[in-house]
Amino acid sequence: MGEFLQRHMNWNKEASSPGIITLLWVTLLAATGCGEDRARVRFFVDISSKAPQPRFTVQFIFVLWNEGRVAARNVVLNDPLVQMQPKEHLSLVNYVPGSMSINREYHPNTSAESYFFVERAPLTDADDSDEGTFDEASATLFFRMAVMEPDDYVVWAFEVKVNEDAPCESSPIIQNIATASADNSPPYENGVAGHIVCQSPRLRLVKSADVTEASPGSPILYTLAYSLDPISLPEIDPSRFDIRRVRIFDHFPGDKLEVISVDGGGEVQGDVIFWQIDLLKNGGSGSISWRAKIKSTTAPGTEIVNRADILSQNTVEEQNVGGSCSVWVASP
């Protein structure tokens, strides 16, 4: 408010009267809406993958919320698919019909621009005719919501496919700048950008054990080394390709192995150990480990195979490379 006053109310203090100042103040409150409770629709948008290659499917994810004190009425989020010059860049990607999804069951972290879905299937708008619509003529997507209560959150997502003949050598930009508004909320703009590349960086996981053979009751140390391939583009900040919410799932046979300890903040959930790394920098790496022992009921000659998978908020299936390893059960 102070900056607004400095820019727009440069009056002569000696010539001003209290009545004039009061009138200006009332006018200012009416113009800015500061004198009444209002809705405040906000959103952030993320992209998965940040560096897709031709033929990849890319997902745009919008997290929309109302941080105002009253319900927002007739909320509209409009997203022109690609805003770039020259116009031939519009042909780099195409909307995937029926790919819209809507989810109201999740845990947002708006300050970190992240989110965690509750285990339930999202609502879908496969006909593109309800809350989410696509206008082919303008290549614009719309999300509409009649009422959004204070502290309501919605995740709206859709997919585009990178064309096979996209000129990846020049690393063209896929850029989305969207606008959200409501009858009683001023427009709010936000966006995200990705780059089409000829070879997308891979998110890799290598799993190993400290032994290849062990007898029942013997300990095994499993190590999972993870890394993100580096990517460097001219005049682009490398941190643009950092990725969020890296998740690792190590699936182990619970009938053959007993977990002794887990490091790195991992959690045992049934026959799966789960880790989350909030941020992995471009070209970054790390490792985590856990210990187990072979159960006494496991027969000698048994091969114990377990696989670990890795994924993230900003990579697609084609970029995620998991790993596995085997340990043979020896005679006591």
Buried (B, 14 or more C-beta within 10 A) or exposed (E): EEEEEEEEEEEEEEEEEEEEEEEBEEEBEEEEBEEEEBBBBBBBBBBBBBBBBBEBBBBBBBBBBBBBEBBBBBBBBBBBBBBBEEEEBBEBBBBBEBBBBBBEEBEBEBEEBBBEEEEEEBBBBEEBEEBBBBEEEEBBBBBEBEEBEBEBBBBBBBBBBBBEEBBBEEBBBBBBBBBBBBEBBEEBEBBBBBBBBEEBBBBBBBBEBEEEEBBBEBBBBBBBBBBBBEBEEEEBEEEBBBBBBBBBBBBBEEEBBBBEEBEBEBEBEEBBBBBBBEBBEBBBEEEBBBBBBBBEEBEEEBEBEBBBBBBBBBBBEBBBBBBBBEBEBBEE
